[in-house]
Amino acid sequence: MSPRTLVRSLLAATTAVAALTLTACGAVTSADSGKSSDGSFKLASYIQQRIDDGKPMRIKLSYHDPSLAFATPISAGMKQAGKELGAETALIGPTGGDAAKQVSEIQTLIQQKAVDGLAVSSASSDALKPVIAQAYNAGIPIISFNTDNPDSKQMGFVGQDLKGSGEAQAKRLLEELKGTDKGKVVVFSVDTGAGWSHDRFNGFKEGLSGSGLEIVGPVNVGNEPSAAYNTVESTMSGQSGVVAVAGLDCCSTTAAAKWVSRSGDKDAISMGGFDLLPQTAEYIRSGVLDFTISQNPTKQGYEAVKVLYDFLTKGTEITGVNTGAQFITRDNLGEATVEK
């Protein structure tokens, strides 16, 4: 649970911080590890000592796959926050989205007391829940970012409303289809097993509910560009009556858009995606993509660091940050920030 207030009393200029004044359930207490008797979060003593000694806070962002292009703007925002706040930051995580490797990496940080604040983007919500609890019980402030894990012991979430964004994508596609109520909508994802993909797709299904359109997918394409395109191509070759295509993330969007651009049917197929990579921007300019939805990854990286830093150094309650959903079309592409 998050603290409501945190007050440090300085007894004299030459003395160390003597106490933390606590108020209400959920307040932070300084202890070796684990939860306090009333179930509230207790800050690890080694972290409190670093705060008292004026050492820079070590804040790490564990991203489910740093090899994805989406990780680049997240890292940029993280570094910007670290520079502004004087925190030591690092983006970590397993290449290829291996949940077991992500868990192992986080466990090592906990065991070595090598982190003061942790933000996690889950490769697998179920797989990450135990290690999130482990960090929380060890007295390490922990939040989720980019991908939510609401049933875990996370102390907050920084990112987009995933289900809401999927629903918004579907409704916008319906607008592009101008009342079409027959045909197929093929949906692609880089990782259909991931919690974020489930959330976004569930929202997408709700958005198309009652439309009469048939949803095909979501089809898993993986994050290797050539393999992703080949999967899209083989999937589409077996379909007829397709009126729309949707990508649930940055890289399935570009793979599917590449197929649409080569199909000769770009004017007959409506398409919506997520994120704004340079390739995505080109597909919008050329009319292959009708729209994409930016979730502001730079802000996600920045706010994940700031939320943890403010909690550690000021006792600011962790309430989470919704980074929003911005629709990007040819009309406003020039004003949008491309995620390089």
C-alpha positions in Angstrom: 0.0 0.0 0.0 1.2 3.6 -0.6 2.2 6.0 2.2 0.1 9.1 2.9 2.8 11.1 4.6 6.5 10.7 5.4 8.2 13.2 7.8 11.8 13.0 8.7 12.9 14.9 11.9 16.4 16.3 11.9 17.6 16.5 15.5 20.6 18.7 14.9 22.9 19.6 12.0 25.5 17.1 13.2 23.1 14.2 13.8 21.6 11.7 11.5 18.0 11.3 10.7 16.6 9.8 13.9 13.1 8.8 13.0 10.3 8.6 10.5 7.0 10.0 11.6 4.2 7.8 10.5 0.5 8.5 9.8 -2.3 6.1 8.9 -2.3 2.7 7.3 -0.1 2.4 4.3 2.7 4.6 5.7 6.3 3.7 5.0 8.4 2.4 7.9 12.1 1.8 8.0 12.8 -1.9 8.6 15.0 -4.7 7.4 12.4 -6.2 5.1 8.9 -7.5 4.9 5.5 -6.1 5.8 4.8 -4.3 9.1 2.4 -5.7 11.7 -0.5 -3.7 10.2 0.2 -5.0 6.7 1.6 -1.7 5.4 4.7 -1.3 3.3 8.1 -1.1 5.1 11.0 0.4 3.4 14.2 -1.7 3.4 16.7 -0.5 5.9 19.5 -0.4 3.3 17.4 1.9 1.2 16.6 4.2 4.1 20.3 4.4 4.9 21.0 5.5 1.3 18.4 8.2 1.6 19.8 9.3 5.0 23.3 9.4 3.5 22.2 11.5 0.6 23.2 8.9 -2.0 21.6 8.9 -5.4 18.6 6.6 -5.7 19.1 3.5 -7.9 16.0 3.1 -10.0 15.7 0.4 -12.5 13.1 -0.3 -15.2 12.7 -4.0 -16.1 11.1 -4.1 -19.5 9.8 -7.3 -20.9 11.9 -7.1 -24.1 14.5 -4.3 -24.5 15.1 -5.4 -28.1 11.8 -4.0 -29.2 11.9 -0.6 -30.9 9.4 0.7 -28.3 12.0 0.3 -25.6 14.1 3.1 -27.2 11.8 6.1 -26.3 11.1 4.5 -22.9 14.8 4.5 -22.2 15.1 8.1 -23.4 12.4 9.2 -20.9 14.0 7.2 -18.1 17.4 8.8 -18.8 15.9 12.3 -18.9 14.3 11.8 -15.5 17.5 10.4 -14.1 19.4 13.4 -15.2 16.9 15.9 -13.9 16.4 14.2 -10.6 20.0 13.0 -10.0 19.0 9.3 -9.9 21.0 6.4 -11.2 18.8 4.7 -13.8 19.0 1.6 -16.0 16.7 -0.2 -18.4 17.1 -4.0 -18.0 15.2 -7.0 -19.2 15.5 -10.2 -21.3 15.9 -10.1 -25.1 13.0 -12.0 -26.6 10.5 -11.5 -23.8 11.5 -14.5 -21.7 9.5 -14.2 -18.5 11.7 -16.7 -16.6 14.8 -14.7 -17.4 13.1 -11.5 -16.4 12.1 -13.0 -13.0 15.6 -14.3 -12.4 17.2 -10.9 -13.2 14.8 -9.2 -10.7 15.5 -11.8 -8.1 19.2 -11.1 -8.4 18.7 -7.4 -7.9 16.6 -8.1 -4.7 19.1 -10.6 -3.3 22.1 -8.3 -4.0 20.3 -5.2 -2.6 21.2 -3.5 -5.9 18.1 -1.4 -6.4 16.2 1.2 -4.5 13.1 1.5 -6.7 11.8 -0.9 -9.3 9.4 -0.5 -12.2 8.3 -3.7 -14.1 6.8 -4.2 -17.5 5.6 -7.8 -17.4 6.4 -10.3 -20.1 3.8 -12.5 -18.3 1.5 -11.1 -15.7 1.1 -14.4 -13.9 4.9 -15.2 -14.0 5.8 -11.8 -12.6 3.3 -11.7 -9.7 5.4 -13.7 -7.3 8.6 -11.7 -7.9 6.7 -8.4 -7.6 5.5 -9.6 -4.2 9.0 -10.6 -3.3 10.3 -7.1 -4.0 7.4 -5.5 -2.1 8.0 -7.8 0.9 11.7 -7.1 0.8 10.9 -3.4 1.2 11.7 -2.3 -2.3 9.1 0.2 -3.8 7.8 -1.4 -6.9 5.4 -0.3 -9.6 4.3 -1.6 -13.0 4.8 0.5 -16.2 3.7 0.0 -19.8 1.9 -3.2 -18.9 -0.3 -3.3 -15.8 -0.4 -6.1 -13.3 -3.4 -5.1 -11.1 -3.7 -8.3 -9.1 -0.1 -8.2 -7.9 1.5 -6.2 -5.0 2.5 -3.4 -7.3 2.1 0.0 -5.6 0.9 1.8 -8.8 0.9 1.7 -12.6 2.4 4.2 -15.1 1.1 3.7 -18.6 -1.9 3.6 -20.9 -5.3 2.1 -20.1 -4.7 -0.9 -22.2 -8.3 -2.2 -22.4 -9.6 1.3 -23.0 -7.1 1.8 -25.8 -8.1 -1.4 -27.5 -11.8 -0.5 -27.4 -10.9 3.0 -28.8 -9.0 1.4 -31.6 -12.0 -0.8 -32.6 -14.4 2.1 -32.5 -12.2 4.2 -34.7 -12.0 1.3 -37.2 -15.8 1.2 -37.3 -15.7 4.9 -38.2 -13.2 4.2 -41.0 -15.4 1.4 -42.3 -18.4 3.8 -42.6 -21.1 1.5 -41.4 -19.8 -1.8 -43.0 -21.3 -4.6 -40.9 -20.0 -7.6 -42.8 -16.5 -9.0 -43.3 -13.5 -10.0 -41.3 -11.2 -7.9 -39.1 -7.8 -9.6 -38.7 -5.9 -8.8 -35.6 -2.1 -9.3 -35.0 0.1 -9.1 -31.9 3.8 -9.7 -31.2 2.9 -11.7 -28.1 -0.6 -13.0 -27.8 0.3 -14.6 -24.5 1.2 -11.4 -22.8 -1.1 -9.7 -20.3 -1.0 -6.4 -22.1 -2.1 -8.2 -25.3 -5.0 -9.9 -23.6 -6.1 -6.6 -22.1 -5.9 -4.7 -25.4 -7.6 -7.4 -27.4 -10.4 -7.8 -24.8 -11.0 -4.0 -25.2 -10.9 -4.4 -29.0 -13.6 -7.2 -28.9 -15.8 -5.0 -26.8 -15.4 -2.1 -29.2 -16.6 -4.3 -32.1 -19.3 -6.0 -30.2 -22.6 -5.9 -32.0 -21.1 -4.7 -35.3 -21.6 -7.9 -37.2 -17.9 -8.1 -38.2 -16.0 -11.3 -37.7 -12.7 -11.0 -35.7 -9.9 -13.3 -36.8 -7.1 -13.6 -34.3 -5.3 -12.3 -32.5 -2.5 -13.9 -34.5 0.9 -14.1 -32.9 3.7 -12.8 -35.1 6.7 -12.5 -32.7 9.1 -9.5 -32.7 11.6 -10.5 -35.5 10.6 -8.3 -38.5 11.0 -10.9 -41.3 9.3 -13.7 -39.4 6.5 -11.3 -38.4 5.9 -10.3 -42.0 5.9 -14.0 -43.1 3.3 -14.8 -40.5 1.1 -11.9 -41.6 1.5 -13.0 -45.2 0.6 -16.6 -44.6 -2.4 -15.6 -42.4 -3.8 -13.2 -45.0 -3.3 -15.7 -47.8 -5.8 -17.9 -46.1 -8.5 -15.3 -45.6 -11.2 -13.8 -47.8 -13.6 -11.0 -47.2 -11.1 -9.0 -45.1 -12.3 -5.4 -44.6 -9.9 -4.3 -41.8 -6.6 -5.1 -40.2 -5.4 -4.1 -36.7 -2.0 -4.3 -35.0 -2.1 -4.3 -31.2 1.5 -3.0 -30.8 4.3 -1.3 -32.6 5.8 -4.2 -34.5 2.8 -6.2 -35.5 1.4 -2.9 -36.9 4.4 -2.3 -39.1 4.5 -6.0 -40.3 0.8 -5.9 -41.1 1.1 -2.5 -42.8 3.9 -3.8 -45.0 1.6 -6.6 -46.2 -1.3 -4.2 -46.9 1.0 -1.9 -48.8 2.1 -4.8 -51.0 -1.4 -6.4 -51.4 -2.8 -3.9 -53.9 -5.9 -3.5 -51.6 -4.8 -0.7 -49.4 -7.8 1.4 -50.5 -10.2 -1.5 -49.7 -8.8 -2.4 -46.3 -9.0 -0.1 -43.3 -6.1 -0.4 -40.9 -5.3 0.9 -37.4 -2.3 0.2 -35.2 -0.4 1.3 -32.2 2.7 3.4 -31.6 4.6 5.7 -33.9 7.8 4.2 -35.2 9.4 5.9 -38.3 8.0 3.1 -40.5 4.6 3.6 -39.0 4.7 7.3 -39.8 5.6 6.4 -43.5 2.6 4.1 -43.7 0.3 6.8 -42.4 1.7 9.3 -45.0 1.2 6.8 -47.8 -2.4 6.0 -46.8 -1.7 2.4 -45.8 -2.5 3.1 -42.2 -5.6 5.1 -41.4 -4.4 5.8 -37.9 -2.2 4.7 -35.1 -2.5 5.3 -31.3 0.5 6.7 -29.5 0.9 5.7 -25.8 3.7 8.2 -25.2 6.5 5.8 -24.3 8.9 8.6 -23.5 6.5 9.8 -20.8 6.1 6.3 -19.5 9.9 6.0 -18.9 10.1 9.5 -17.4 7.1 9.1 -15.0 8.1 5.6 -13.9 11.3 7.1 -12.5 9.8 10.2 -11.1 7.0 8.4 -9.3 9.5 6.1 -7.5 12.0 9.0 -6.9 9.3 11.2 -5.3 8.1 8.3 -3.1 11.6 7.6 -1.9 12.8 11.2 -1.3 9.6 13.1 -0.5 7.2 10.4 0.7 4.8 11.3 -2.2 1.9 8.8 -2.4 2.1 6.5 -5.4 -1.2 7.0 -7.3 -0.1 6.0 -10.8 0.0 8.0 -14.1 -2.2 7.5 -17.1 -0.1 8.4 -20.1 -3.1 8.6 -22.4 -4.0 7.5 -26.0 -3.4 9.9 -28.8 -4.8 9.2 -32.3 -2.3 10.0 -35.0 -3.5 10.4 -38.6 -2.2 12.2 -41.7 -3.9 15.3 -40.4 -1.8 15.6 -37.2 1.2 13.5 -38.1 3.4 16.6 -38.4 2.7 17.6 -34.8 3.3 14.1 -33.4 6.5 12.8 -31.9 8.0 9.9 -33.8 9.3 7.1 -31.5 12.9 6.7 -32.9 
